[in-house]
Structure formats: structure tokens, C-alpha cells
Amino acid sequence: MRRGSFIPVWCGLLLAAARALATPTLIPIPGIVSTGAGLSQGASDVNFLLISAPAGVPVTIFDADGVPILPINPVVICSTVGCDGSSIPAFPFWPGAWVANDASSQWVGVNAVQYGDIGAGVTPGSGMGVTTGDPGGYYVFQVEFYLPGTYAASTAVISGFWTADNQATMYLNGIPITGCEYPTCFQDMKPFDITNGFVAGVNYLQIVVYNLPQPVGNPVGFRIDWTGTFETPEPGTAGLWLAGLAALGLLRRRRRTS
């Protein structure tokens, strides 16, 4: 084989290797974990902080550097008969006001137990009434995550399904992303996709839940079933592409001179 005939083979191998390595690697975004995933009922979901709430509801306290020194996390809300040692049907899952928990995600809120045992003409403890619920007003839950650089921020994606009671808006770094409106918000899971608005470094995603003021039967909660990823290029990809392009240039020059 003539010496020059090796050049097309070399070019082809370099470009094939570059294409193979050019496929970016998807990295899960740390902290983007579905609410209540893998947790027992009543457990705290440490991925979220309660940072604002109506008067009388404890919230997270931060130091001067923004580090939580007294974190308040939402808790997985009781969703079955007999949870927390009670025989009372759980409210509002019974008789089905909220879309039911499943193995992927669970409802979280400020109170784990919402039993239906209050109401006119209702026998206490029968589970046939409604609860006093939580104070009306705005509750802000926050998750913080980190993206290592501009490339990661430009390729980040978060998608999934969510719901809340009574209604809610999701924000990324202060920008509204999607909303969930009363009265159908808490009856099913709403799809969403976040493809922009990310920044290099620390990102803040907030779920602002509005709990309508009502005298009884007024629990606050939200639920998110989501995943998040960003891309990272394989090391050496750019170098291989440049080498391949250089080889092609050399081949073309040899052809012109011949």
C-alpha cells in the first residue's frame, strides 16, 4: 500500500473516534429528588426548606451567609388508614380529594397528619368530617442545587409532574416557570419542563403554594415527581475533532498538489 493511502484510513478512524466521544454524558442534578421518595409517612423531606409561611408557622432561619441554622423541612403527609397509629381514614386522601401517593413520589406539607374528624354532626374520631387544616396564605418551599459551570447551565433540563393544594407557582431563580390553579390543581399531576433560566453555580427553585383561607378542611401540601440532568462533554473530544479536521486538510492539500 502506498504511503499516502494511509491518510484516508487515519482520517476516518480519527473522525469516528471523535464522533463516538462527542456524545455528551448526562449527569443527574443533585438535589432534584421527588418529594417523599423512599420516605415513610411523617418523615422530613430534607431536600426542601420552608422559607416563608403565614404568621405562627415556623420557618427556616438562616445565618448572615445564607446557611440554614434552623431548617424547617416539609413532612410526608399521612395518606392511609392507620398511619401514625390511628384507625381514622386519612384526609384529604379519603375520600379522594387529593391524587393518591405512589412509589415514585408523595405529598409533603407542614403537618404530617390530616385526619377527617371535625365537623357539624360528626362523631369525633369517626373520620367522616374534615380537619381544621393549616392557616391560609402563602407557603414558600425551596430546593437549592448547583451546576458546575456555564456549559452545565446551558444544557440543564428538569422535567416531571407536580400538584399542590390549593394552588401554586413554580419559580426558577425568581422567574415563574409554571402554575397550578384552583380548583383542579390537587386532583391530578400536571406535566412541566424547564429548559432555560439556569445559571452557573447555585440555583434556587421555589414552590409558592397558596392555601385558601377556610374555617375547616384546609391542608397545605405539594407533590413533585421529577428528574433533572445536565450535560458534560467527554474530555479530549475537542482535540480529536481538531486532529481529524487537520488530517482532512492534509489529505485535501495532497490531492490538490497531486
N, C-alpha and C positions, 0 to 999 in steps of 0.2 A: 504494500500500500504506500502511495506517495505521501510524503510528509504533510503536504497541505491538506490531504483528505482527512486528517485527524481533526482539523479545526471544526467542521460541522458537527462531528460527534461530540467534541468538547463543549461546543456552544449548546447543543441540545441537552447534554447532561447538566450543565450549569443552570440553564433556564428551568429544566424540570425540577431540579433541587430547590431552586428559588421559589417556584410556584408552590411546591409542597410545604415549604417553611413559611410562606407568606400567609397561610391561613391563620388568623389571629386566635389566640386562646381566650376562651370565655372564663372569667373569674367571678365567682359569687360575691355580691356586695355584702360585707359583714354588717350585721345588724338588721338586715331585711329578712325578718323571720315572721311567719304568720302568727297572728295573735293566738295565744294559748296553746301553741303547737307543743305537743308532748307533755303538757302540764296537767295536773289533777285539778279538779274543781276547787276554787278557793285559793289557789296558788297565785303568787305575784308574777306578773309578766315583766321581767326586768329589762326587756328591750324598749319599753316605753316609759316616759315620765309624764306625770300630771303636773303641768306648769302653771295652769290658771284654772280657776273654778269659782262658782258663786260663793258669797260670804258664808263662812262656817265650815267649808270643806277644806281639809288640809291639802297643801300643795308642796311641791319640791322647793327646797331652799338651796340657793346657790351661794358660793363664796365670791370674792371680788374677781376671781379669774374665771368665773362661769362654771366651776366644778360643783356638781351636786353634793352637798354635805348632809342633807336630809332628804333622800329620794323618796318620792311617793309614786309607786307603780300601780297601774290598774291590776285588778284581780280577775281570775276566770270566774264567770258567773255561773252559779248552780243551775243546771239545766235538766235535772232528772228527779223523779220521785225518790225520796230517801236520802238525798245528798245532805251532808252535814248532820246526819243522824235523825233527820225528820221524815215523817211519813206524808208530809204535805206536798202535793204536786207543785213543782217549781213554776213560778211566774216570772216572766211573761212567756216562757216556752209552752206552758199549758194555759189555755187550750190551743196554742199555736200562733200567738201574735207575732213572735219572732221566728225567723227562719232558723231551723234547728242546727245546733253544733254538729260537727262531724270530725273525722280523724285528722283532717287537714288543718282546721282552724276552729277556734271557739270564741264566743263573745267574752269581752272583758269590760270592766267598768269600775266604779268606785266602791260598790258594795257587792260582795260575792253572792249573798243570799237575797232573793226577791220572792218571798212566799206570798201566795194569794190567800190571806186570812183576815182581811179587813173589809168591811162594807156593811151597809144597812141590811139587817135581817139575816146576816151570815153568822153561822155558828163559828166562834173563834177556833182556829186550828183545823177547820174543815178543808181549807184550800179552795173554797168556792168563791172567794171575794177577790180583792185586789190589795196591793201593798200601798203604804204611804209613799214609797219611792224616794227619789233624790230631788234636791232643790232644783227649781227651774233656772235656766240661764245657760251661759256658755262654759264649756269644759274644753281645755286645750291639752291634747296629748301629743307628745313629741318623741320622735326617734331620730338619733344622730348617727351619721355614717360618714366614712372617709373614702375619698377617691384619690389615688396616688398619681396626680398629675393631669395635665391638660388632655392628653390622649384618652385617658380613662374617663374623664368627664365628658368628652365629646362622643364616646361610644356607649355610655351607660344607658341602661334601659331597666325600668321597673314596670311590671305588669301583673295583673291579677284581678281579684273581685273583692268588693267591700260592701258594707252596710253599716247603718247606725240608727240610733233612736235618740231624738225624734228625726233630726235631720243634721247634715254635716257638710263641711267643705274640706277638701284636702289641699294643702299648700306645700310647695317645694321652694325653700329659700325665700319665703314671703310671697311667692307667686301662686295664685289659685290654679289648681290643676283640674279638679273635677268636683262635682257636687252630688248630693243625695238628698232628695226632697221629701218632706212630709206630704201625705200620709202613707206613701207606699215604700218609703226608704227601708224600713226594717223587715219587710216581708219577703225580700229576696236579695241575692247577691248581685251587685252591679259591676260590670266589667270596666276596666280602666287600663290605660297605657301611658307611661311617662317616658318621653324620648328626648326631652330637652329641658333646660333650666338647671342642669347640674353644674357644679363648679369644682375646680381642683382643690383638694383639701377637705375641710369639714363641710358637710351638707346637713341641713335641718329640714325634716319633713314633719309637718304638723297636721293633726286631725282635729278640726274645730267642730265639736258636737254641740248643737243647741237643744237643750231639754226644755220642752214647752212647759210653762207653769201650769200645774194641775194639782187639785187637792189630794187625790189618791191615785195609785196605779201609775207611777211616773218614774220608772227606772231609766237611768242613762247608761248607754253602752255602745260599743262599736266592735266590729269584727273585720279583719283583713286577711285574705288568703292570697299571698303574693310571692314573687321571686324577683331578684334583681341581679344583673350582671354588668360587667364592663369588659372591654377587650384589652389585651396586651399583645403587641407584636412579638413574634419569636426573635430572639437575639440573632444577629447575623443575616437577617433577611435582606436588609438594605445592601449589605456588602455583596451578597451573592447576586442580587439583581444588577448591581453596578458591574460586577465581573462578567456576567452574562452579556450585558449590553456592550461592554468593551470587546468581548470576543466577537460579537456580531459585527461591530465596527471594523475590527481587524479583518474579518472574512470579506466584508464588502470592499475594503480597500485593496485586498489581494486580488479580488475578482476584477476591480477596475484596472489595476496595473497589468493584469494578465491579458 
